[in-house]
Amino acid sequence: MIKEKKTNPWAWIPTLYFAEGLPYVAVMTVAVIMYKRLGLSNTDIALYTSWLYLPWVIKPLWSPFVDLIKTKRAWIVAMQGFIGAGFAGIAFFIPTDYYLQVTLAFFWLLAFSSATHDIAADGFYMLGLTSGEQSFFVGIRNIFYRFASIFGQGVLVMFAGWMETGAIFPSTAGKISLAWSITFYLLAAIFIGLTLYHKYILPHPASDAKREGLSAKKLLEDFLLTFESFFRKKNLGLMFFFLLTYRLGESQLVKITSPFLLDTADKGGLALPTATVGMIYGTIGVIALLLGGILGGIVVSRHGFKQWILPMALAINLPDLLYVYLAAATPDSTWLIIMSVAIEQLGYGFGFTAYMLYLIYIADGEHKTAHYAIGTGFMALGMMLPGMVAGWIQETIGYTNFFIWVCVCTIPGIVAAFMVRNKIDPEFGKK
């Protein structure tokens, strides 16, 4: 047995959760912007990138087997290596004529590796820290996960935009595929560095060991029993109605906002430069999202989840009307666009708090951790399926009508929140 290595948690928790967040934002957001800049249609972008949610949908199905094979530390290092290789593969094939098929294959590698890394990292967090340390660092890990979002869809997209215009290297001006290739090589280098760093710095908790006496058959039996108990919960129909509709509008909006900001005026877009989109949606937008989430946590801790679920449902959905205005008016003011995106993201962060609290609420009881994981799988499914058709709908009816359609799609989620409210314990969520 490896002797337990004492390591200051500050040395590995920030980097571990930065490494957890970065590939997710690369797959879900950066890929959308990259494919748009490479000339792919909105229909194809939404369909192909929505499929990439699938590993997070089915993640609960293989999470038990991460315990069976190797240690969580070994899984973390291995998956980070695969992620680095995936970024390098995308970078290498972007300039080729058959970039779409091959880069999508590497994005699939990234998605599965990232989902598996999530399982291992969250498990390792509990094994590598005492209960007091876990409570102390929960906010720290969330901050660095969000920082990965800012870095990914903000800083990296801005970097790619500067490369497109030749602001960094004049030789890359106008060479969009080269600009994005260099951006993904940078991501690969970051992850190679993270892999080597974590291989050295991560502690070796005595509890992080292969679970002896377990077999694949026993794990499968336990999982099926856990899965079955999830489907025996009360008010099952209402629960699924909420899980699959609460973000029905947002699931389609998120696939089209970046293409809308980037598209030319003759196509109904706002014709913003890539670097500006990175600044607006990836930096200011993420900060507004984070502030909304913090505000949501504060008000629920004071007054309870039941009192705030309906206002949160309105907050996540009503600001979508701002995109109807932007598409209809196509304003020239960048600051007006920034304010609109910031308000929408602030509302999304505030309203998404209700979704996460509902997942915790329905997971309460026996098999809490497994039921929460299953709930997050349905959360990903609720984003994947509507997102797949969002591009086709937009290209069929245009940007303005598409955003009106998104607003119509928010109605079931608001209704679901109203219905769920009556089932919630008034004390749940209070500090």
N, C-alpha and C positions, 0 to 999 in steps of 0.2 A: 504493500500500500504506500502511496506517495505521502510523505509527511506534509501535514497541513501547513500552508504558506500564509503567513499573516501579511496582509496587504491593506493599506489605508483605502477605505471605500471610495474616497475622493479620487483615487488614482484610476479607478476603472468604471464606476457607475456613469459618470458623464459621457465617456467615450463609448461605453456599451450601448447606451440608449440613443446616442447620436447615430451609431451604426445600425440600430434597429429602425430608426425613422427614415434614414436617407434612401435605402432601396425602395421603400414603400412609396415615397413621394416621387422617386424617379419613374417607377412603373405607372403610377396613377396620374401624375400631372405632367412631369417633364416629357414623358413619351408623347402625350397629346400635342404639346407645343412643338416638339421636334418634327413629328409627322406632318403637322400643318405647314411648317416652314419648308419641308421637303416636297410639298405639293400634293399630299394625299387629300382626298375628299373628306368632308365631315362625316358622311355615311360610313366610310371605311374606318376612319379614326375612332368613332364612337363604338362601332361593332368590335373591332380588334382589341382596343384597350379595355373595353368592358369585360371581355373574356378573361382578361388577366386578373380579375377579381376572384376567379374560381379557386385558386389555392387557399385563399382566406375563407371561402365558403366551406370548403371541405376539410379545413385544418383540424377540426375536432376529431376527424376520422383516423388520423395517424398520430395525433399527439400522445396517446398512451404508449406508443411503440418507441418514442424518444427515450422513455425510461428504461426500455428493455435492452437497447443497443447502445453501448458506450456511455460516457458520462455527459452531463449537460455542458461541461466545459469543452469537451472534445467536439460536441455538436456545434457550439458557438464558433470555435476556430475554423472548423471545416466549412460551415455555411458562409462565413465571411470570406474564405478563400474562393468558394464557388461564386459568390456575388462579385468579387473582384474580377474573376475570370469572365463572368457574364458582361460586366461593363466593358472589358477589353474587347470581347467578341463583337459587341454592338459597335464600338468605336472603329474596329477594323473593317467592318462590312458596310458601314454607312455610305462610303463613296462608291460602292459597286452598283451595277445595274439591277441586281437582284437583292437590294438591301432590305426590302420589305419582309420577304419570307424569312431571311436569316436573322435579321434583328428581332423579329417577333419570336423566333425560337429562343434566342438568348434572353429576351424579356420573360419568357416562360420559365427559363432556368432561374432568373432573378426572382420571379414571383414565388416559386416553390421554395427556393433557398431562403428567401426573406420570411415566408410564413413559418418555416421550420425554425429559423433563427429566433423568431418571436417566442415560440414555445420554449426553446432552450433557455433564452435569456431571462424570461419571466420566472421560470423555474429556478434558475441559478441565483437570481436576485433573492429568493426566499431561503436558499441553502447557504448563500455566502454571507448573510447578515443576521444579526440577532433581531428579535422582534422589535426592540427599541430603535435599532438602526433602520429597519424596514420602514417604520413610521416616519423617521426623520428624513429619509432620502426619497420618499415617494414624490414629493414636490420637485426635488432636484432632477429626478429621472424624467418627469413630465416636461420640465423646462428644456432639457437637452433633446428630448424627442421633438418638441416644437421647434427648437433651434435648427434641427435637421430639416424641418419643413421650410423654414426661412432660407436656409442655405441652399436647399435643393431647388425649390421653385422660385426663389428670389435671386440669390447671388449667382447660382450657376446659369440660370436663364439669362440674367443680365450679362454674364461673361460670354455666353454664346452670342448674344446680340451684339456685343462689342466686337467679337471676332468676325461676325457677319459684315460689319461696317468697316473693318480694318482699323478700329480704334486702338487695338493692342498691337497687332502685327499687320502692317499694310498689305502684306502678301495674301492675307485671307479675305480681303475686301471683296464682297459679292460672291464668294465661294461658300455657299450655305452648307453644303455637305461636309466640306473640310472644317468649317467652324464647329459644327456639331460633333464631328469625329474627335477633334481636339478636346472638346468639353467632356466627352465620355472617356477619353484616355485619362483626363484629370480625375474623374470619378474612380477609374480603375486604380490609379496610383494611390488615391486616398484610402481605398479599401485594402490594398496590399499592405499599406502602412498600418492600418487598424488591425489587420490579421496578425502581423508580426508583433505588434505591440501587445495585443491581448494574449497571444500565445506565451509571452513572457510574463505579463503583469497580472493576469487573472489569478486569484487565489485557488488553492486546492482544498475546498471544504471536505472534511471527512465524510459528511453525509452525501456528497456528490459521488455516488458509486452506482455501478450496475445493481439493480435490485435482484438479489439472489432468490431462487425459488420461483421466479416468475416465468411463465411460458407465453408464447404468442396466443395459444388457445385460451389460457386463463384470462389474459388481458382482453381478448375479443369477447369472451363471455361477460366479463365485468362491464365492458363498454356497452354491449347490447342491453344489459340490465339498466345501466345508467340512462341510455338513450330512451328506453321504453318508459322509465319513470318520468322523463321530461315530458313525454306525450300523454301522461296521466294527470297533468296539472289541471287545476280548475280554470274555467273560462278560457279554454284552449283556443277556440275560434276567435275570440276577441283579442287574445294575446297575439296571434298571427296577423290579424287585421292591423293591429298597431305596428308590429315589427316590419311589415311589408309595405305599409302606406305612409308612415310618418314622414319619410324622406322621399316620397314618390316624385315630388316636384324637383327637389334638390338633386336627386340621382340623375336626372336628365339635364338640369341646368349646369352641373359641374363639368359635363363633357363638352359643352358648347361655349362656355364663357371665354376661354382662351382663344379658340378659333374666331369667335365674334370680335374680340378685341384686335386680333391680327388681320382679319379679312379686309380686302380692299373695299372702298366705298361703293364701287359698282355692284358688289355682291351683298351690300347692306351692312358691311362691317365698319369698324371704327378706324381701321388702317393705322394702328399704332405700331411703332418699331418693337422688335423683340425685347430689347433691353428695357423699354418702358413697361411692357407687359410683365416682365420679371419684377420690376420695382412695384407696380401697382398690385398685381394679384399675388405675387409671391412674397413680398416683404410687408407692405402696409396692410394687405389683406390678411396675412397670417397673424400679424400683431393684433389687429382688430378681432380676429377669431379667438385668440388667446384671452384677450380682455373680456370678451363675451362669456367665455367659459368660466373665468374667475368670478365674474359678476353672478353668473348662474349658481355657482357653488355657494356664494355668500347668502343670496336671498333664500335658497332652499334650506340652508342650515339654520336660518332664523325663523322661517315660517312653515317649513315642511314642503314635501314634494307635491302633495295633493293641491295645495293652494296655488302652486306655480306652474303645473303642467300645461294648463290651457294658455296662459300668457306666453309660455315658452313655445307652444305650438304655433301661435300667431307670430311670434318673433322670428322663427325660422322660415316662415312661409310668406308673410306679407311683403317683406323687402324685395321679393322677386319682381314686384311691380316696377321697381326701378329699372330693370332690364327692358321692360316694355317701353318705358320712356326713352332709354338710351338708343334702342333699335329704331324707334319711330322718329326721334329728333336728330340722331347722329350728331351730337354736339361736338364742337371743335375744342372746347375747354378741357384740357387734361385734368385740371383740378376738379371739375364737375364729375368726371369719370372716376377719379380717385375717391371722391366722397361717396359716390353711389356704391362702388365696390366695397368700401370700408363699412358702410352702414349694413349692406347685405351680409358681409362676413361677421360683423358684430352680432347681428341677429342670429346668424347660423351658429356661432359659438355659444350664445346664450341658450338658444333652443335645443341644441344638441345635448346639453346637460340633461334634459328630460329623457332623452333616449337612453343615455348611459345609466341613469338612475333606474329607469324601468327595467333594464337588463339585470341590474343588481337586485331589484325587487322580485322579479320572477324567478331568479336563481336561488333565492333564500330557501334554506332547508337542507335536507340530505343531498349530497353530491353537488354542493354549491359551486365549486370551481368548474366541474365538468358541465353543469347546466349553463353557467355563464359563457363558457366556450361555445356551446351549441347555439346559444342566443346570438353571439357575435357572428357565427356562421350564417344565420338567417339575416342578420344585419347586412352582411356583405352580399347576400343573395338579393336583398331588396335594392341594393345599389347596382348590381350587375345586370339584371334582366331589363329594367327600364332604360338603363344607359345604353344598351346594345342598339336600341332602335332610335335613340335621340337624334343621331346624325341624319338618318334617313328622313325623319319627321321634319327636321329643320330645312333640309335641302328641298323637300317637297312643298312646304308652305312658307318658307322665308323666315328671316330672323324675328321680325315683329310678331307674326302670328305664332311662331314657335314659343316665344316668351309668354304670350297670352295663354297658349296651351299649357305651359308649365304652371302658370297661376291657377288654371282650372284643376290641374293634377294635385295641387296642394289641399284641395277641399277634403278628400278622404282622410288625410292625415289629421286635419283639425277635428273632424268628426270623431276619429278614433281616439284622440286625446280627450275629448269631451266624454266619450263612453267609458274610457279607462279610469277617468278621474273618480267615478263613483265607487270603484273597487279598491282604491288605495287607502291604506291606514293613514289617518290624519297626522300621526306622529312620525311617520317614516321620513327620514331625511333631516329631521331637526337635530341640531347640535346637542 
